[in-house]
């Protein structure tokens, strides 16, 4: 309850109640309603290529799970950061095929 009360010290309103942050969770959007953008990227990576998947809508946990599935499927490393999934190497077509099989709409750019 203390975490929900940060930045509030005192209220004179007798009907005031603290709202928890749990209610602001993003609702899960089905895969067939999401449009993901996939592109290779070499900027600020010392010439190494990574495949970026952006446009995912959902909770951070769902994003991390999808990133984990993609890393496992491609057999490479990667990370999730700022609502995007980064997979090492140029695996645009492989990731596109996997996401289409899972029901996502996919747009490939920058090839």
Secondary structure as GFF3:
##gff-version 3
##sequence-region A 1 111
A	DSSP	three_ten_helix	3	5	.	.	.	ID=ss1
A	DSSP	three_ten_helix	21	24	.	.	.	ID=ss2
A	DSSP	three_ten_helix	31	33	.	.	.	ID=ss3
A	DSSP	beta_strand	35	41	.	.	.	ID=ss4
A	DSSP	beta_strand	50	54	.	.	.	ID=ss5
A	DSSP	alpha_helix	60	74	.	.	.	ID=ss6
A	DSSP	beta_strand	78	81	.	.	.	ID=ss7
A	DSSP	beta_strand	84	88	.	.	.	ID=ss8
A	DSSP	alpha_helix	92	101	.	.	.	ID=ss9
A	DSSP	beta_strand	105	108	.	.	.	ID=ss10
###
